[in-house]
Amino acid sequence: MLYSLYELGHLSVAPLRIAALMQSSMLRSPLNPVADTEIARTAAAASDLFETVTRRYRKPDWNLPHTVVHGVEAPVSVKSAWASPWCSMLHFERDAAALKAARGERTDPTVLLVAPMSGHYATLLRSTVEAFLPEHEVYVTDWADARMVPVIAGRFDLHDYIDHVMAMLRALGPETHVVAVCQPGPLVLAAVSLMAAEDDPCTPATMTIMGSPIDARRSPTAPNKLAENRDIEWFQKNMIHTVPMLYPGAFRRVYPGFLQLASFMGMNLSRHVDAHYAYFQNLVKGDGDSTEKHRDFYDEYLAVMDLTEEFYIQTLEEVFQKYSLANGTMMHRGRRVDAGAITKTALLTVEGENDDISGIGQTQAAHDICVNIPEAMRRDYIQPGVGHYGVFSGRRFKQEIYPRMRDFMRAFQTECSRTDRRSKLKLVAD
């Protein structure tokens, strides 16, 4: 019922939103003799603000048409390299001729960026992709919006997610580097553990985990405490709703993206109110650069997707209530997930000093459960002065975090077989 009411509310304000757009256009028209007066600018700004806060934000575009490789501009095309009804593994393919001109026959390391499946689209990693593109073959998990997947496609739960990660790593082959950004950390770690236990040749060369709840008991944040203080029945009753007839996924039970967004907005409501007030003032002043930055951020932040009921509930239980991975009790299709099986994959953990989603220590916990990774193959880094999103995007990510990730991957990128990698790693450590 709540989902239908939400859609009804959106449709009901559509005429007002259209009227606001028309009014804004009329007030700013060069044919309007009073367009440059303070009253007209204020009214136009108010119309723009109303349209902004009532708009339905669609899935953003990647907007990464090119990159620069050793001073040579290389066009970039986004292609699907692997797909299921629930995910498409996107390859940011750089123009072959430009690459050859820039670096000859040398090949770049392959990196799989596992995007969060927690309400926002994979484009949240645009800044991450942009940083990696000049020196890597970049692949990204583009998870599907549950409301757009027909019920006939079946369920998608936590175990399906792990299976997808393993399938994509196998599709990419040996010597891949995997990066888990936020939510997927525990599931990527589980996937690598299962592959390592099988001595799978496609077990990644390195694994980087960023701002992730590997052990949510450490430095608990507001989302962690909410998950701890409510039982599963409360979440099922209050957070799970049915997709209405408007969408291909009609009748699927989901955790709607708009509820996830409301919870995140509520955590920092005053900050968002101040941001929109500043946006209004900049519109009145005609400060195009500031208003464009505001639009770019909120076009991404306010675009949300739904999660399936089973994935959301299992994640709450396994990651935020039972802490099963950290406790060594996680099971996957009848097999225990043993992080101790990882011996040949190097591990880097990255955290933000001011992260209010995954507190300090939650990601570092990966080192405590991956007991058989040699010390020479471990790295840990805490970035001063950044919050959750600053761990994987923004100026400090590009200038301070990404170079460490690149150098870490290069240190453990070998041309040898997996069986003698450790002997070369010893040389690197020495």
ZAMI-532559 format. One line per 8 residues: number of its first residue (from 1); their letters; for each residue z, x, y of N, C-alpha, C. Coordinates in pm, whole numbers. Layout:
N
NUM> A> Z,X,Y,Z,X,Y,Z,X,Y | ...
This chain:
430
1> MLYSLYEL> 0,82,-121,0,0,0,0,87,127 | 82,195,127,90,279,245,-46,340,277 | -119,384,174,-249,445,195,-344,345,261 | -342,222,213,-430,118,270,-392,87,415 | -262,84,443,-217,60,580,-260,175,672 | -253,297,620,-297,413,698,-446,401,733 | -527,365,634,-671,349,658,-697,234,755 | -622,125,743,-639,11,833,-606,51,976
9> GHLSVAPL> -499,129,993,-462,175,1126,-569,263,1187 | -627,350,1105,-734,436,1156,-854,354,1199 | -891,256,1118,-1007,172,1152,-981,87,1275 | -857,43,1292,-825,-47,1403,-836,21,1540 | -814,153,1543,-822,223,1672,-961,280,1697 | -1052,262,1601,-1187,317,1617,-1256,269,1745 | -1249,138,1779,-1313,95,1904,-1253,162,2027 | -1120,183,2026,-1056,248,2140,-1097,395,2148
17> RIAALMQS> -1115,458,2033,-1156,597,2031,-1298,612,2087 | -1385,519,2049,-1522,522,2100,-1522,499,2252 | -1438,405,2296,-1429,379,2440,-1377,501,2516 | -1282,572,2456,-1228,693,2520,-1335,800,2533 | -1418,816,2430,-1527,913,2437,-1627,877,2546 | -1659,748,2555,-1754,703,2657,-1697,725,2797 | -1567,696,2812,-1504,712,2943,-1500,859,2983 | -1468,946,2888,-1464,1089,2917,-1602,1140,2960
25> SMLRSPLN> -1705,1096,2887,-1841,1138,2921,-1882,1088,3059 | -1847,964,3091,-1883,906,3220,-1811,978,3335 | -1681,1005,3314,-1603,1068,3421,-1649,1211,3448 | -1702,1281,3347,-1745,1419,3364,-1893,1432,3397 | -1962,1320,3401,-2105,1324,3427,-2135,1385,3565 | -2235,1473,3573,-2274,1529,3704,-2325,1423,3801 | -2358,1305,3748,-2404,1195,3833,-2287,1117,3892 | -2167,1147,3845,-2048,1077,3895,-2002,1148,4024
33> PVADTEIA> -2004,1080,4139,-1969,1145,4267,-1824,1189,4276 | -1735,1130,4191,-1593,1167,4199,-1551,1251,4077 | -1649,1307,4007,-1619,1381,3883,-1525,1498,3906 | -1532,1559,4023,-1454,1679,4048,-1320,1650,4116 | -1283,1523,4125,-1153,1490,4186,-1043,1501,4082 | -920,1518,4128,-808,1533,4035,-787,1407,3952 | -808,1290,4013,-788,1164,3940,-888,1155,3825 | -1016,1188,3850,-1119,1180,3746,-1092,1282,3635
41> RTAAAASD> -1054,1404,3674,-1026,1506,3572,-907,1467,3486 | -804,1408,3549,-686,1366,3473,-719,1253,3378 | -797,1156,3424,-836,1044,3338,-924,1091,3222 | -1015,1184,3251,-1101,1238,3145,-1019,1316,3044 | -922,1393,3092,-835,1469,3002,-753,1376,2914 | -704,1267,2972,-627,1169,2894,-714,1106,2785 | -840,1078,2818,-933,1022,2719,-958,1119,2606 | -978,1247,2642,-1000,1349,2540,-878,1364,2449
49> LFETVTRR> -761,1362,2508,-639,1377,2430,-621,1259,2333 | -649,1138,2380,-639,1021,2293,-736,1032,2176 | -859,1074,2205,-958,1089,2098,-914,1195,1999 | -854,1301,2049,-812,1412,1962,-705,1369,1864 | -604,1295,1912,-491,1259,1826,-521,1141,1735 | -631,1070,1755,-663,955,1671,-786,980,1582 | -844,1097,1592,-966,1127,1517,-935,1154,1370 | -1030,1124,1281,-1024,1164,1141,-1090,1301,1130
57> YRKPDWNL> -1014,1400,1089,-1065,1537,1084,-1129,1563,947 | -1258,1593,947,-1330,1619,824,-1308,1763,778 | -1354,1791,657,-1344,1928,604,-1419,2023,696 | -1354,2125,748,-1420,2217,842,-1531,2299,774 | -1622,2349,854,-1724,2442,807,-1667,2584,806 | -1728,2670,726,-1681,2809,719,-1720,2886,845 | -1836,2861,898,-1880,2927,1022,-1868,3078,1015 | -1921,3134,906,-1925,3280,891,-2069,3321,859
65> PHTVVHGV> -2157,3310,959,-2300,3332,932,-2339,3477,905 | -2254,3570,947,-2288,3711,926,-2162,3795,931 | -2176,3919,885,-2069,4017,895,-2134,4150,932 | -2054,4250,960,-2106,4382,998,-2057,4484,896 | -2150,4549,829,-2120,4649,726,-2167,4786,775 | -2072,4873,804,-2104,5008,855,-2203,5002,971 | -2176,4911,1063,-2258,4901,1183,-2386,4821,1167 | -2414,4774,1047,-2535,4696,1021,-2497,4549,1004
73> EAPVSVKS> -2562,4460,1082,-2533,4318,1070,-2597,4262,943 | -2515,4200,861,-2562,4144,734,-2544,3993,733 | -2652,3916,721,-2640,3771,710,-2559,3734,586 | -2484,3625,596,-2398,3579,487,-2437,3437,448 | -2455,3412,321,-2481,3278,271,-2372,3240,171 | -2328,3116,176,-2220,3070,90,-2281,2994,-28 | -2255,3045,-149,-2312,2985,-269,-2203,2960,-373 | -2222,2857,-452,-2127,2829,-559,-2161,2915,-680
81> AWASPWCS> -2065,2997,-725,-2086,3085,-839,-2028,3029,-968 | -1945,2928,-958,-1881,2864,-1074,-1826,2732,-1025 | -1830,2629,-1107,-1786,2499,-1057,-1734,2409,-1169 | -1642,2322,-1133,-1595,2212,-1217,-1578,2093,-1123 | -1546,1974,-1176,-1522,1862,-1085,-1410,1887,-985 | -1323,1986,-1014,-1205,2007,-932,-1210,2131,-844 | -1308,2215,-866,-1311,2339,-787,-1450,2399,-791 | -1487,2461,-681,-1608,2541,-675,-1569,2681,-631
89> MLHFERDA> -1607,2781,-708,-1580,2918,-668,-1695,2965,-580 | -1666,2979,-451,-1769,3014,-354,-1786,3165,-343 | -1910,3207,-340,-1942,3348,-319,-2001,3364,-180 | -1939,3448,-99,-1991,3478,35,-2087,3595,19 | -2209,3559,-13,-2310,3658,-49,-2373,3721,74 | -2360,3851,83,-2418,3926,195,-2562,3966,162 | -2645,3969,262,-2786,3999,243,-2804,4135,175 | -2879,4137,65,-2893,4259,-16,-2963,4371,61
97> AALKAARG> -3066,4337,137,-3138,4440,212,-3049,4505,318 | -2970,4423,386,-2879,4477,487,-2773,4566,424 | -2722,4526,306,-2621,4607,238,-2679,4742,196 | -2801,4741,144,-2862,4866,100,-2883,4959,219 | -2922,4904,331,-2942,4985,450,-2810,5041,501 | -2701,4966,481,-2571,5005,535,-2498,5105,446 | -2505,5087,313,-2424,5170,225,-2498,5220,102 | -2628,5210,101,-2705,5263,-11,-2680,5184,-138
105> ERTDPTVL> -2668,5256,-250,-2652,5190,-380,-2505,5166,-416 | -2415,5212,-333,-2273,5194,-364,-2237,5046,-368 | -2151,5008,-461,-2107,4868,-473,-1966,4854,-417 | -1937,4736,-368,-1804,4707,-314,-1718,4636,-417 | -1585,4649,-406,-1495,4581,-499,-1510,4428,-489 | -1488,4362,-602,-1492,4216,-608,-1353,4160,-588 | -1338,4064,-495,-1208,4004,-465,-1217,3853,-480 | -1125,3797,-557,-1113,3651,-568,-992,3607,-486
113> LVAPMSGH> -1017,3532,-378,-910,3477,-295,-878,3337,-348 | -759,3320,-403,-718,3189,-454,-649,3114,-341 | -719,3014,-289,-672,2939,-173,-561,2842,-213 | -474,2807,-118,-370,2709,-146,-429,2572,-180 | -367,2505,-273,-399,2364,-300,-274,2286,-264 | -250,2275,-135,-125,2217,-88,-145,2127,34 | -265,2073,48,-289,1979,156,-401,2018,249 | -423,2149,268,-531,2194,354,-648,2245,271
121> YATLLRST> -765,2249,333,-884,2297,265,-887,2449,259 | -975,2501,174,-985,2645,156,-1028,2716,284 | -1089,2643,377,-1130,2704,504,-1012,2755,585 | -891,2720,544,-772,2777,607,-774,2931,595 | -850,2982,497,-859,3126,475,-979,3188,544 | -1036,3119,641,-1154,3173,710,-1128,3313,765 | -1014,3331,830,-980,3461,888,-963,3567,779 | -909,3526,664,-891,3618,551,-1026,3663,498
129> VEAFLPEH> -1116,3566,478,-1250,3597,430,-1322,3689,528 | -1312,3658,656,-1379,3737,759,-1335,3882,755 | -1205,3905,731,-1155,4042,727,-1207,4117,605 | -1218,4049,491,-1260,4115,367,-1410,4138,358 | -1490,4055,425,-1635,4056,406,-1704,4192,427 | -1669,4269,528,-1743,4395,548,-1734,4494,433 | -1628,4486,352,-1605,4591,251,-1586,4538,109 | -1610,4408,88,-1585,4350,-44,-1688,4242,-78
137> EVYVTDWA> -1704,4218,-209,-1773,4099,-256,-1666,3990,-266 | -1676,3890,-180,-1568,3793,-164,-1601,3661,-232 | -1506,3614,-313,-1513,3483,-377,-1387,3405,-339 | -1402,3273,-321,-1290,3189,-280,-1288,3062,-365 | -1168,3019,-403,-1153,2892,-475,-1155,2778,-374 | -1253,2692,-384,-1266,2577,-294,-1225,2453,-372 | -1096,2417,-365,-1041,2306,-444,-1090,2171,-390 | -1108,2078,-480,-1159,1946,-444,-1049,1858,-389
145> DARMVPVI> -1087,1769,-299,-998,1666,-246,-986,1557,-353 | -864,1529,-398,-845,1437,-510,-901,1297,-481 | -902,1256,-354,-954,1123,-324,-1106,1114,-339 | -1170,1231,-351,-1315,1234,-365,-1359,1256,-510 | -1265,1266,-603,-1298,1289,-744,-1279,1159,-821 | -1384,1101,-878,-1371,974,-950,-1270,983,-1065 | -1206,873,-1094,-1106,868,-1200,-1165,910,-1334 | -1294,886,-1353,-1359,920,-1479,-1356,1070,-1506
153> AGRFDLHD> -1336,1152,-1402,-1329,1297,-1419,-1200,1341,-1485 | -1104,1249,-1499,-979,1280,-1567,-872,1337,-1476 | -764,1384,-1539,-649,1435,-1467,-672,1580,-1423 | -586,1624,-1331,-582,1765,-1294,-437,1800,-1267 | -380,1882,-1356,-240,1916,-1341,-221,2066,-1327 | -96,2108,-1330,-62,2248,-1310,-127,2337,-1416 | -134,2288,-1540,-194,2367,-1648,-346,2378,-1631 | -407,2272,-1580,-551,2279,-1550,-578,2383,-1442
161> YIDHVMAM> -489,2391,-1345,-503,2491,-1237,-502,2632,-1296 | -405,2659,-1383,-396,2791,-1447,-523,2820,-1527 | -572,2719,-1600,-695,2737,-1678,-813,2769,-1586 | -820,2703,-1471,-928,2729,-1375,-924,2873,-1325 | -805,2922,-1292,-794,3060,-1242,-841,3158,-1348 | -798,3138,-1473,-841,3228,-1581,-992,3221,-1601 | -1048,3100,-1595,-1193,3085,-1615,-1272,3157,-1505 | -1224,3149,-1383,-1294,3215,-1272,-1283,3365,-1281
169> LRALGPET> -1167,3416,-1322,-1152,3561,-1339,-1244,3612,-1451 | -1257,3533,-1557,-1348,3573,-1666,-1493,3567,-1621 | -1525,3471,-1536,-1662,3462,-1485,-1696,3582,-1397 | -1598,3636,-1327,-1622,3752,-1239,-1622,3884,-1316 | -1554,3887,-1429,-1557,4006,-1512,-1447,4107,-1481 | -1448,4221,-1552,-1343,4323,-1535,-1344,4383,-1394 | -1231,4444,-1361,-1212,4517,-1235,-1212,4427,-1111 | -1186,4299,-1131,-1172,4207,-1017,-1033,4222,-956
177> HVVAVCQP> -1024,4200,-826,-895,4198,-756,-867,4054,-719 | -748,4004,-752,-715,3866,-722,-607,3861,-615 | -623,3768,-520,-528,3750,-411,-483,3605,-410 | -353,3582,-424,-296,3447,-422,-229,3426,-288 | -276,3327,-215,-223,3300,-81,-132,3179,-86 | -2,3202,-71,99,3097,-63,115,3022,-195 | 86,2892,-195,116,2803,-308,70,2855,-444 | -50,2913,-458,-95,2951,-593,-27,3072,-653
185> GPLVLAAV> 62,3139,-580,124,3260,-631,180,3247,-772 | 271,3150,-799,326,3137,-934,220,3109,-1039 | 118,3031,-1005,17,2993,-1103,-80,3107,-1130 | -113,3184,-1027,-197,3303,-1048,-121,3406,-1131 | 6,3424,-1102,88,3517,-1181,95,3471,-1326 | 106,3340,-1347,107,3286,-1483,-26,3312,-1553 | -138,3291,-1481,-270,3313,-1540,-289,3459,-1580 | -250,3551,-1492,-265,3694,-1521,-175,3733,-1638
193> SLMAAEDD> -55,3674,-1646,36,3702,-1758,-25,3660,-1890 | -86,3542,-1892,-147,3491,-2016,-267,3577,-2056 | -346,3620,-1959,-461,3706,-1990,-415,3842,-2039 | -310,3895,-1976,-258,4025,-2019,-203,4019,-2161 | -137,3909,-2195,-82,3893,-2330,-191,3895,-2435 | -312,3851,-2396,-427,3851,-2488,-505,3981,-2481 | -463,4071,-2395,-538,4195,-2368,-682,4161,-2329 | -694,4060,-2246,-825,4015,-2201,-887,4122,-2112
201> PCTPATMT> -1010,4166,-2139,-1073,4270,-2056,-1095,4228,-1912 | -1088,4096,-1886,-1108,4047,-1749,-978,4030,-1672 | -867,4075,-1731,-741,4077,-1657,-764,4159,-1529 | -726,4109,-1412,-762,4176,-1286,-703,4316,-1273 | -774,4398,-1196,-726,4534,-1170,-601,4532,-1083 | -600,4445,-982,-484,4431,-894,-457,4284,-868 | -334,4256,-834,-291,4120,-800,-208,4129,-672 | -253,4059,-568,-180,4055,-441,-127,3913,-421
209> IMGSPIDA> 3,3901,-397,66,3771,-378,124,3767,-237 | 86,3664,-160,120,3658,-18,198,3532,16 | 317,3547,74,396,3434,122,408,3323,21 | 459,3354,-98,451,3260,-211,587,3236,-275 | 613,3114,-324,743,3082,-385,752,3124,-532 | 748,3253,-559,765,3300,-696,905,3263,-746 | 1004,3279,-660,1140,3234,-691,1195,3166,-566 | 1184,3032,-562,1218,2954,-443,1368,2948,-416
217> RRSPTAPN> 1449,3007,-504,1594,3008,-481,1633,3111,-375 | 1547,3206,-349,1580,3312,-254,1545,3269,-112 | 1638,3290,-21,1618,3253,120,1554,3115,132 | 1617,3011,79,1555,2878,77,1526,2826,217 | 1409,2766,234,1366,2708,361,1378,2556,353 | 1343,2488,463,1354,2342,466,1276,2274,353 | 1150,2312,326,1079,2249,214,1148,2274,80 | 1203,2396,61,1274,2426,-63,1395,2336,-82
225> KLAENRDI> 1470,2318,27,1592,2238,19,1561,2091,-7 | 1452,2042,52,1413,1903,27,1381,1884,-121 | 1306,1978,-179,1270,1967,-320,1392,1974,-411 | 1493,2052,-369,1614,2065,-449,1704,1941,-439 | 1710,1882,-321,1807,1775,-296,1760,1637,-340 | 1633,1621,-374,1580,1492,-419,1537,1504,-565 | 1559,1396,-641,1511,1400,-779,1365,1359,-785 | 1304,1383,-900,1162,1357,-916,1128,1210,-895
233> EWFQKNMI> 1218,1121,-934,1193,978,-917,1177,943,-769 | 1254,1009,-683,1241,983,-540,1103,1021,-489 | 1054,1138,-533,921,1181,-490,813,1088,-544 | 827,1045,-668,727,955,-725,725,822,-651 | 840,776,-610,850,646,-543,801,652,-399 | 831,762,-328,804,769,-185,681,850,-146 | 635,938,-230,528,1029,-193,396,1004,-266 | 398,926,-370,278,903,-450,219,766,-417
241> HTVPMLYP> 89,765,-387,22,641,-350,-116,634,-414 | -177,518,-408,-305,494,-475,-419,504,-375 | -523,578,-412,-640,592,-326,-710,457,-313 | -737,411,-190,-802,280,-172,-949,281,-209 | -1009,165,-206,-1147,146,-251,-1250,219,-167 | -1212,269,-51,-1307,334,39,-1361,465,-16 | -1295,524,-115,-1328,659,-158,-1375,664,-303 | -1451,768,-341,-1495,782,-480,-1378,788,-579
249> GAFRRVYP> -1264,841,-535,-1148,852,-623,-1059,729,-621 | -1117,613,-592,-1039,488,-584,-955,469,-710 | -830,427,-687,-730,397,-790,-662,521,-848 | -703,640,-805,-633,760,-849,-499,767,-777 | -396,807,-848,-264,824,-789,-253,965,-730 | -217,972,-602,-221,1101,-532,-100,1117,-439 | -79,1243,-401,8,1275,-288,-84,1289,-168 | -88,1191,-77,-187,1193,31,-167,1310,127
257> GFLQLASF> -280,1362,173,-274,1472,268,-206,1436,397 | -220,1309,440,-158,1272,568,-6,1275,559 | 51,1254,440,197,1265,426,240,1411,431 | 163,1497,366,191,1640,373,185,1689,517 | 82,1645,589,67,1685,728,183,1636,813 | 224,1512,790,337,1456,866,464,1537,846 | 486,1583,722,607,1662,696,601,1797,766 | 484,1862,765,472,1990,833,481,1975,984
265> MGMNLSRH> 419,1869,1038,428,1845,1182,573,1818,1222 | 645,1744,1137,783,1711,1169,874,1832,1174 | 840,1938,1097,922,2058,1096,920,2128,1231 | 808,2117,1303,794,2184,1433,736,2087,1536 | 794,1967,1541,737,1863,1625,730,1902,1772 | 837,1961,1824,838,1996,1966,729,2098,1999 | 703,2190,1905,598,2289,1928,460,2223,1937 | 436,2124,1851,306,2055,1853,293,1968,1978
273> VDAHYAYF> 403,1904,2020,399,1824,2143,370,1913,2262 | 437,2028,2267,412,2122,2378,267,2172,2377 | 214,2196,2257,77,2244,2248,-22,2141,2300 | 2,2015,2268,-90,1910,2315,-73,1885,2465 | 49,1901,2515,68,1887,2659,-4,2000,2733 | 6,2122,2679,-66,2235,2739,-217,2212,2731 | -263,2154,2623,-405,2122,2606,-450,2024,2714 | -367,1922,2739,-397,1823,2842,-407,1891,2980
281> QNLVKGDG> -311,1978,3011,-312,2047,3139,-435,2137,3154 | -472,2205,3046,-590,2292,3051,-719,2212,3066 | -722,2092,3009,-837,2005,3028,-851,1966,3175 | -738,1933,3237,-740,1896,3379,-788,2014,3464 | -741,2135,3430,-777,2253,3508,-919,2302,3477 | -974,2256,3365,-1106,2303,3326,-1104,2439,3261 | -990,2475,3198,-976,2603,3130,-1041,2593,2992 | -1171,2625,2986,-1247,2607,2864,-1203,2695,2750
289> DSTEKHRD> -1165,2821,2777,-1125,2911,2669,-999,2861,2598 | -900,2819,2676,-774,2773,2617,-793,2643,2538 | -871,2551,2593,-894,2424,2522,-974,2448,2394 | -1065,2544,2395,-1144,2573,2275,-1056,2631,2165 | -963,2719,2201,-871,2775,2103,-783,2665,2043 | -739,2571,2127,-657,2460,2078,-737,2376,1979 | -861,2344,2014,-944,2261,1926,-969,2332,1793 | -1000,2461,1800,-1028,2536,1677,-909,2532,1582
297> FYDEYLAV> -789,2553,1636,-670,2553,1552,-645,2415,1491 | -647,2311,1574,-612,2178,1523,-724,2114,1442 | -849,2155,1464,-956,2107,1377,-930,2151,1232 | -871,2268,1217,-837,2318,1083,-705,2260,1035 | -606,2261,1121,-471,2222,1082,-461,2074,1046 | -538,1991,1115,-528,1846,1095,-626,1793,990 | -708,1879,934,-797,1839,825,-720,1856,694 | -696,1746,625,-609,1751,506,-676,1685,386
305> MDLTEEFY> -630,1722,269,-682,1670,144,-567,1619,57 | -601,1533,-39,-501,1476,-129,-485,1562,-253 | -366,1557,-313,-338,1624,-440,-313,1519,-548 | -351,1549,-670,-324,1453,-777,-174,1441,-801 | -133,1324,-844,9,1300,-872,64,1401,-971 | -10,1424,-1080,43,1511,-1186,58,1655,-1138 | -35,1704,-1057,-23,1842,-1007,96,1854,-912 | 109,1758,-822,217,1762,-724,355,1754,-791
313> IQTLEEVF> 370,1661,-883,500,1642,-948,535,1762,-1036 | 438,1812,-1113,466,1928,-1197,500,2051,-1114 | 434,2068,-1000,466,2181,-913,609,2171,-862 | 648,2052,-820,787,2033,-775,885,2070,-885 | 859,2021,-1006,952,2044,-1118,957,2192,-1156 | 840,2250,-1181,836,2384,-1237,869,2493,-1135 | 821,2477,-1011,835,2584,-911,960,2567,-826 | 991,2443,-786,1098,2422,-687,1226,2361,-743
321> QKYSLANG> 1226,2322,-869,1349,2267,-927,1395,2344,-1050 | 1305,2372,-1142,1342,2446,-1263,1326,2597,-1247 | 1246,2640,-1150,1217,2783,-1129,1176,2848,-1262 | 1090,2780,-1334,1062,2819,-1473,995,2955,-1485 | 907,2990,-1392,843,3122,-1400,945,3232,-1378 | 1028,3216,-1276,1131,3317,-1246,1234,3326,-1358 | 1261,3213,-1425,1360,3210,-1534,1302,3255,-1668 | 1170,3270,-1674,1107,3309,-1800,1092,3196,-1898
329> TMMHRGRR> 1097,3069,-1848,1090,2954,-1939,961,2874,-1922 | 868,2919,-1836,745,2843,-1816,661,2842,-1943 | 608,2725,-1976,521,2709,-2091,383,2665,-2043 | 280,2715,-2111,143,2674,-2082,72,2643,-2213 | 49,2515,-2234,-21,2467,-2353,38,2526,-2480 | 171,2517,-2487,242,2561,-2607,275,2708,-2612 | 236,2785,-2511,264,2929,-2507,361,2960,-2393 | 456,3049,-2419,546,3089,-2312,475,3188,-2221
337> VDAGAITK> 492,3169,-2092,432,3260,-1994,527,3379,-1977 | 483,3495,-2021,565,3617,-2018,507,3715,-1917 | 567,3720,-1797,518,3814,-1695,536,3958,-1738 | 622,3983,-1837,640,4118,-1888,519,4170,-1962 | 425,4082,-1993,303,4125,-2062,209,4202,-1971 | 230,4192,-1841,141,4261,-1746,180,4408,-1739 | 87,4494,-1777,114,4639,-1775,3,4717,-1704 | -116,4659,-1693,-231,4732,-1639,-280,4679,-1505
345> TALLTVEG> -218,4574,-1455,-256,4516,-1326,-158,4560,-1219 | -207,4625,-1116,-120,4669,-1006,-78,4549,-922 | 41,4554,-863,100,4440,-792,137,4476,-649 | 87,4394,-555,125,4404,-414,181,4270,-369 | 297,4270,-306,353,4148,-248,360,4163,-97 | 327,4056,-26,325,4056,120,404,3936,170 | 496,3960,264,575,3851,322,576,3863,475 | 604,3751,542,617,3750,687,763,3741,726
353> ENDDISGI> 800,3820,825,941,3825,867,993,3688,908 | 910,3606,971,955,3477,1024,901,3358,946 | 868,3379,819,809,3273,737,912,3161,714 | 880,3039,762,971,2927,744,926,2834,631 | 827,2878,552,782,2802,435,826,2872,306 | 796,3001,296,842,3082,183,927,3195,239 | 1058,3183,221,1151,3277,282,1141,3418,224 | 1197,3514,298,1196,3653,255,1261,3665,117
361> GQTQAAHD> 1196,3734,28,1247,3754,-108,1181,3667,-212 | 1126,3553,-170,1064,3463,-268,941,3527,-331 | 862,3597,-252,743,3664,-305,781,3796,-374 | 875,3867,-317,920,3993,-376,971,3974,-518 | 1013,3854,-552,1065,3825,-686,963,3856,-794 | 835,3861,-758,733,3895,-858,760,4031,-920 | 814,4124,-842,843,4257,-895,954,4252,-999 | 1048,4158,-982,1161,4149,-1074,1121,4092,-1210
369> ICVNIPEA> 1019,4007,-1211,982,3946,-1339,866,4019,-1407 | 791,4098,-1330,685,4180,-1390,746,4315,-1426 | 831,4315,-1527,918,4430,-1554,843,4550,-1611 | 723,4528,-1664,653,4637,-1732,537,4695,-1652 | 525,4657,-1526,428,4723,-1440,491,4854,-1392 | 427,4968,-1413,486,5095,-1370,512,5098,-1219 | 614,5171,-1180,651,5179,-1039,535,5230,-953 | 454,5320,-1008,342,5375,-932,237,5270,-901
377> MRRDYIQP> 244,5155,-968,145,5049,-951,200,4931,-871 | 310,4953,-801,374,4846,-724,375,4879,-576 | 359,4776,-495,374,4789,-350,439,4660,-297 | 517,4674,-191,576,4558,-125,570,4581,26 | 536,4476,99,525,4491,244,574,4364,313 | 658,4382,415,703,4272,500,646,4295,639 | 567,4199,688,505,4211,819,600,4162,928 | 641,4250,1020,729,4206,1129,659,4106,1221
385> GVGHYGVF> 737,4011,1272,692,3926,1381,593,3818,1347 | 570,3787,1219,475,3680,1187,543,3573,1102 | 492,3451,1114,538,3341,1032,448,3324,910 | 449,3202,855,378,3179,730,228,3202,744 | 165,3144,846,21,3156,860,-22,3294,907 | 67,3364,974,36,3500,1017,27,3599,903 | 75,3560,785,66,3648,669,-79,3666,626 | -163,3564,648,-302,3573,599,-407,3544,706
393> SGRRFKQE> -367,3528,829,-466,3503,935,-415,3556,1068 | -508,3570,1162,-469,3613,1295,-481,3763,1317 | -445,3804,1437,-463,3943,1480,-383,4041,1394 | -257,4010,1368,-175,4106,1294,-220,4117,1148 | -269,4006,1093,-323,4017,957,-439,4115,956 | -532,4099,1048,-652,4184,1049,-619,4330,1079 | -523,4353,1167,-495,4489,1211,-392,4562,1125 | -298,4488,1064,-187,4553,996,-176,4520,847
401> IYPRMRDF> -202,4394,810,-187,4356,669,-313,4387,589 | -429,4345,640,-552,4366,565,-577,4513,531 | -559,4608,625,-582,4748,587,-496,4794,469 | -373,4743,462,-287,4779,349,-340,4720,219 | -388,4596,225,-445,4533,107,-570,4608,62 | -656,4643,155,-779,4717,123,-747,4850,57 | -654,4925,117,-622,5057,63,-556,5045,-75 | -474,4942,-91,-410,4918,-222,-516,4893,-329
409> MRAFQTEC> -613,4809,-298,-719,4779,-395,-803,4902,-424 | -834,4979,-321,-912,5101,-340,-838,5201,-429 | -707,5209,-413,-629,5304,-492,-636,5274,-641 | -651,5145,-674,-651,5106,-815,-788,5053,-860 | -892,5084,-783,-1028,5050,-822,-1087,5171,-893 | -1111,5158,-1022,-1162,5270,-1099,-1293,5233,-1164 | -1365,5333,-1204,-1488,5312,-1279,-1464,5337,-1429 | -1341,5365,-1466,-1310,5391,-1605,-1287,5261,-1680
417> SRTDRRSK> -1277,5269,-1808,-1245,5150,-1888,-1100,5114,-1865 | -1064,4993,-1903,-927,4948,-1881,-830,5029,-1965 | -873,5086,-2076,-780,5158,-2162,-732,5289,-2102 | -815,5353,-2017,-770,5479,-1958,-740,5466,-1810 | -730,5341,-1760,-698,5323,-1618,-563,5385,-1583 | -466,5369,-1672,-331,5412,-1639,-325,5564,-1620 | -407,5641,-1694,-406,5785,-1674,-457,5820,-1535 | -557,5748,-1486,-606,5773,-1350,-504,5726,-1248
425> LKLVAD> -433,5617,-1278,-334,5568,-1185,-222,5670,-1167 | -192,5742,-1275,-89,5846,-1266,-134,5956,-1168 | -261,5988,-1172,-313,6088,-1079,-303,6039,-936 | -332,5908,-914,-320,5850,-780,-177,5858,-731 | -81,5823,-819,61,5824,-781,107,5966,-750 | 59,6066,-830,99,6204,-807,41,6259,-678
